[in-house]
C-alpha cells in the first residue's frame, strides 16, 4: 500500500470506541471485556468468526491434567483461566454441553503428580479404573472441554459488540505519533480509513502484517500440528487425555452434529511451519498410529468409522522449549493506544482478554446509553460465524487415510 493509494481512499468510518482486529477467541473475549466496561466495541474479521485457529482447536480447558510436571505458577494460571470460562458460560444453554473429561496414564507416579495439582487447587477427582482405554489407571477428572464457537456465540449474544467483515491492512499514526489515529481496512473492493480511540490486534500471525515491528515478530512464533477427525459409533460423550510424558499429550474431545458422534484427536507433537505440509502430515500419522491402537482401540477397530485430518497452525508466544505450558503474551506496541496479544492456549484467553481490555480502555471514551447506531459501519458487511474446521474436513476410510494398502 503506497502513500498514493492511501490518499486515493475517500471513505472514512468513525467509530466512537475501540476496534478489535480478529474474530477468534482472543478478539471476541477482549471485545466482550471492553463492552462490560462501557466501551463501544467493533470487531473486524477478514474471514468468518472462529474459523481460524479458534476453529481448529479442541476446546479442552487444561488445568494441568496432562502437564504433570508444570510449575505451580503455570497450573494456577491455567486454573484461573478455566474458572473464568466456566463463569462466563454458566447458564448459557446454547453454549453447552460443557464436556466432562477423563485423564488416564500408565504409572502411579504420573497419577500422583496429576492428582496432586488438582488437590492443591481444591478440585476433586474420582478413580474409575481403566475402562478398556489401554491405561493402567483412569480418573474422572475436574478438567472440562467446551465447543469454542458455540460458547463464544452465546457469550457475544449477550453483549452490544458489533461484528463486521473486513481485512485490516495497516495502522495509521495521527498528529500525535505516539498514538494510532486510524486503521486502514479493506472490505470487498472498497478501502476505508477507520478512525477510533484505541485498537487491539488479536489476529494471530496477522499482527505483524498490520503493524510490522521486529520486536513483535520476535515474540510470536508459529508451529504446525495436526488434528484427526473420526466419526464413529464408539465415540462417547466425554473427553479423554493421557499425560505428555506417556503419550506425547494425547487427547480426544467429542463433537456432535445431531446425527453422528465425532472425536477430535491430537497430541503435543508439532513441526516447523512450511508451505508444503505433506511430509510432516505423513510423519505425524505414522507416529500417532500406535498410540491410537493402544489407547483408543475401540474407535480404531470400528470398521464403519470415517477419518479425516487437518493441519492446525498454532500462533503462540515464543518460548524456550517446545513442550510444556506456554504463557500468554500481552504485546505492547509503539502506539500507546494499541495493544496486541496471543494467549498460547485457549484456556488462557479470558485472562489475556482482561489484560488487553485494561490496557486500552483508558483511551476509550465511555459510551452513554445505547450502543452506537449501525449506520456508522454501514459500508462493512456483517460477520458470519464458523464453521469449525472439523465440520468441513473430508472423511475417508481408515485404510485410505493411513495408507494401509501396502501393509501386510
Buried (B, 14 or more C-beta within 10 A) or exposed (E): EEEEEBEEBEEEBEBBBBBBBBBBBBBBBBBBBBBEBBBBBBBBBBBBBBBBBBBBBBBBBBBBBBBBBBEEEBBBBBBBBBBBBBEBBEEBEEBBEBBBBBBBBBEEEBBEBBBEBBEEBEBEBEEBEEBEBBBBBBBBBBBBBBBBBBBBBBBBEEBBBBBBBBBBBBBBEEEEEEBBBBBBBBBEEEBBBBBBBBBBBBBBBBBBEBBEBEEBBEBBBBBBBBBBBBBBEBBBEBBBBBBBBBBBBBBBBBBEEEEEBBBBBBBBBBBEBEEEBEEBBEEBBEEBBEBBEBBBBBBBEBEEBBBBBBBBBBBBBEBEEEBBBBBBBBBBBBBBBBBBBBBBBBBBBBBBBBBBBBBBBEBBEEBEEEBBEEEBBEBBEEBBBBEBBBBEBEBEEBEEBBEEEEEE
